Amino acid sequence: MKRWRWQGVVYARDRFYYGRELYYHRQYDRAVQELQAFLAPGDGWLPDQLEACKFLSAALHVQGDRKGAFAALCRSFALGAPRADLVCGCGDLLLEQGDYPAAICWYKWALKLPRDLHSGFVNTDDTGYLPYLRLCVCYDRMGDYAAAARCNAQAAAYRPDDAAVQQNAAYFAALQHAADLPSIGEDKEQNR
């Protein structure tokens, strides 16, 4: 940090980059401190602030602070329009703790968000492929295999050759064969 000081001033962007590097080097306590210090004044470049929320959440999550990790992601919503990767991050935390109905709400919200390619670095998978794949997991774990299969088919529309999508398709085909479930995309009433 010393080399980034000029006449006693630490520049916001340098603090963000330093916090991110600390995270990459698994120095999570220090990363949390630097990222919080970067976010506190609220004067950094907006895409950097959003990324800082994501890295802060990840560092807190590694430390076992799930509530703090969730709060860090939610903090980003006060900065501007929600970004799909941050919304999916909230869903991921809920999925991890087994709150599938709540996770489903967050993933569905991510699917409704526009692809904003002009706000820094954005992974377009977060507006389609990933939420659908995670919805597939949620519905499967809740026992709604037809909904899970439909979500997997939606994920396949984005990445048809993806190994996870193909494995899921084989899994649902085997379930359908074994239990005579409706075909992908069909409702139970259509199959009777």
N, C-alpha and C positions, 0 to 999 in steps of 0.2 A: 504494500500500500504506500510505502514511503516514496517510491519512484513516481507515483501518480499525484503527488502533492506538488503544487506549484504555488509558492509564496503562502504556504499554509492552507491551501484550498484543495479539497478533494472533490473532483468533478463527479456529478451524479452518474454519468454513463460508466466511468471507470469503476465506481463503487459497484454498479450492477455487474459488470464483467468480472470483477474480483469475487463477488459473491457467487457467481455462477461457476467460476474456476474452483473455488473452495468446495462447492457441491460436487463437481466432477472429480475432485481429489479426495472425496469422502470425508471432508472436514465439516461435518454437518452443523455442529454448534456454531462455528465461526461463519459458515454460510448463512445460517439463520440470522445472526447478528448483522451481517453486512447487507443482506437483502431487506431486512426490516429497516435498517438505517437508510437504504436507498429509497424505499417506499414512503418513509415517514413524511418528508417535505412535499411529496407529490409533484415534483417539478421535473422529473425525467421525461424522456421521449415516451409517448403512450405505448408503442409496441414493446419497449423495454420494461415498462411498468407491468404490462400484462404478462410478459415472460417471467418477470421477477415473482409475480404471484404464483406462477406455475412451479418455478424452482423452489420457492419458499414452501409451498405445499408438499413438494416431493421430499425436501429435507426434513420437514416436520413428520411426514409419514414414516420415513426411515427411522426416525427417533421414537416412533410409537405414538405420536400425538395426532390421532385421527381427527379429533375435533379441530385442532389447530390447522391441520392440513385442509380440511373442508372450509374453514373460515378464510384461509389464505386464497382459495379459489373464489369464494364468494366475494372477497374484497375486490376482485377484478371487475365485478358487475357495477360497482360504484364509479368506476373509471370511464365507462362508456358502454357501448353496445356489447352484449355478451358474445364471446367467441366460442365456436363449437368445441375446440379442444379443451377449453376450461369447463364447459358444461359437461362434456364427456368425463372429465376428471372427477367431477362431483358424482356422476353416475358410477364411475369405477370404484370410488371409496364406498359407496352404498352397496354395490355388487359384492365387494370383498367382505363386507360384514353380513351379507345374506339378506339385506333388505331389498328384495327383488322388486316389489311394487314401486318403491321410491326410486330405485335405479331406473326402472322403465320410464318413469316420468322425465327424468333428466335426459335419457337417450332420445326419447321422442322429441324433446325440446331441441336437442342438437340437430335433429333431422330437419327442423323447421327453419333453422338459421341460414341466412344466405352465405354463399361462399364469398368471403371478403378477401380478395387477393391483393388488396392495396394497403393492408394494415400491418406490414412487417412480414414475418415468416409464419405462414399458415400451412398446416398439413390438410390438404383437401380430403383426405380419408376420414377426417373427423366430421364431415357433413354428409356422409353416406355409408361407406363400407364399414367403418368401425362401430358406429351406433347400431347398425343392423346386425352385425356379428354379435355384439354384446346383448342386444335384445334377444337374439336367438338363445344365448346362454341363460338369460333370465327366465324366458318362457319355458325352456327345457327344464330348468330346476324347479319351476312351479308346476310342472306336469302338463303344460299346454303345448303338446308336441306339434300340433298343426300350426299354431302361431309361430313356434320356434322354427319350423320348417319354412314357413313363408318369409320370415326374417332372414333366414339363411339364403333363400332364393334372391332376396333383395340385395344382400351382400354380394352374391355371385354376379349380379348385374354390373357391379363395379370392378370385381376381380374374379372372373370365372375360373382362372387357373390357380387360385390361391389354395394352398394345401389344407388350411383349416376349413374353408368352404367345401372343398371336395370330401374331406373326412366327415363333415357334418351331413352332407348330402347322402353319403353311404349309410351313415348312422340312421338318418330319418327314413331312408328306403327300407332298411332292415326292420325298423320299428313299425313302419306301415305294413310291411309284409306280415310281420308277426302278429300285429294287433288289428289289422284291417282298418288302419286310420285313413282319413281322407287324404287324397293326393295333395301335394304341395299347392297351396293357393285355393283349395276347396274348403268349403264349410262342411260340417258334419251333416247338416240337413240336405246338402246337395248330393251326398254320397248314399243317402238312404233311399 
